[in-house]
């Protein structure tokens, strides 16, 4: 409602002329609102942060880049949402986020692997070394048995004579076929046998050296034994009769 300025009678808002006194009544104008800025009309540009997020996410195995991919991905999505069509690259930002989060989730497993793998390698090498020492004990026992059964030969001419077969001096069946091969390798160690004969061509002495097939991977220490039955070791790759004995 409004009042006539001349006669003070109440009038409807839409009345332009007062019916009581005939005075003209100005009609209220509709409120004017500020025009909204138009949306971006040009071609959208790819968000640099979205591109960087995707690149960092692709190389997620470098874990600091995984964190960067996540941060840049969220920033890119926020910029794209506020850009009113000026920026594109939502798909790249989401791709960077996904790969970034995958990289972040892998980090704990990489840390565990970095700790566990060296320990597993050391455990395996220790087991290989223990197996090599056990094999040398087996050889020493077989050598004593063989020389007692074949006094005209003494110690065998080769490790093959200790292997399974006819149970005579050519194949005494004292060790398994693996240890009695021409070039025996067992649990990452290679065994090298050298007999020493006296002037009567009887082998009265011998030496066996056990060396790791891949030093530093299948074993660290080299082992040595001879007719004395003492097993010696060295960590510099040259075990011999002067090396330290195992305790």
Buried (B, 14 or more C-beta within 10 A) or exposed (E): EBEBEEEEEEBEEEBEEBEEEEEEBEEEEEEEEEEEEEEEEEEBEBBEBBBBBBBBBBEBEEBEBBBBBBBBBBBBBEBBEEBEEBBBBBEBBBBBBBBBBEBBEBBEEEEEEEEEEEEEEEEBBEEBBEBBBEBBEBBBEBBBEBBEEBEEBBBBBEBBBBBEBEEEBBBBBBBBEEBBBEEBEBBBBBBEBEBEBEEEEBBEBBBBBBBBBEEEEBBBBBBBBBBEEBBBBBEEEEBEEEBEEEE
